[in-house]
Every structure is written in C-alpha cells, then in structure tokens.
C-alpha cells in the first residue's frame, strides 16, 4: 500500500527532470502508466497538463532514451535521499 508520504515522494520524483520513470518503478513498483494515473488523480488538471507537456518525449525521463554516459538516477545537486526521505529538510 502506498502511504501519503510515498505519494508525495513519487510526485516529487516525477517532477524532477533527471529522475527517470524507471527509478520510480525501482523504489515504489509503479510503472510509467501507473505514475501518470497517480499524477492525474493527485494533481489539479492544469498542473497535470503542464507536467505531461514537460515530461512527454523528455530523454532524461526514460532510461532507454538517455545517453549511455548517464549512470545515475539523480542530479548531482539533488539532496541526499535515504529511505525515500530527503535528508536535512
């Protein structure tokens, strides 16, 4: 079962440009289409449309489309994450 804290983290990861859907699937077990459904349910319609426009076709959101040189799930400037919680928040 996904907790409200997990939902917040999934939404946060989905908005991050450099976090691919595969990272969300690895941590939470949700495939891309399930993340899209969750975002549609949890967000305002206008915010969801903005997010979809932003992520659709973005190479950094899909591991298969990413450059082979990128071997990480997060941006170097992103805060350290441990057990799906952001440290020093």
Secondary structure as the mmCIF struct_conf table of DSSP 4:
data_model
#
loop_
_struct_conf.conf_type_id
_struct_conf.id
_struct_conf.beg_label_comp_id
_struct_conf.beg_label_asym_id
_struct_conf.beg_label_seq_id
_struct_conf.end_label_comp_id
_struct_conf.end_label_asym_id
_struct_conf.end_label_seq_id
HELX_RH_AL_P HELX_RH_AL_P1 UNK A 4 UNK A 15
BEND BEND1 UNK A 16 UNK A 16
TURN_TY1_P TURN_TY1_P1 UNK A 17 UNK A 18
HELX_RH_AL_P HELX_RH_AL_P2 UNK A 21 UNK A 28
HELX_RH_AL_P HELX_RH_AL_P3 UNK A 32 UNK A 42
BEND BEND2 UNK A 43 UNK A 43
HELX_RH_AL_P HELX_RH_AL_P4 UNK A 45 UNK A 55
TURN_TY1_P TURN_TY1_P2 UNK A 56 UNK A 57
HELX_RH_3T_P HELX_RH_3T_P1 UNK A 59 UNK A 61
HELX_RH_3T_P HELX_RH_3T_P2 UNK A 63 UNK A 65
BEND BEND3 UNK A 66 UNK A 66
TURN_TY1_P TURN_TY1_P3 UNK A 68 UNK A 69
BEND BEND4 UNK A 73 UNK A 74
TURN_TY1_P TURN_TY1_P4 UNK A 76 UNK A 77
BEND BEND5 UNK A 78 UNK A 78
HELX_LH_PP_P HELX_LH_PP_P1 UNK A 79 UNK A 80
STRN STRN1 UNK A 81 UNK A 82
TURN_TY1_P TURN_TY1_P5 UNK A 83 UNK A 84
STRN STRN2 UNK A 85 UNK A 86
TURN_TY1_P TURN_TY1_P6 UNK A 87 UNK A 88
#
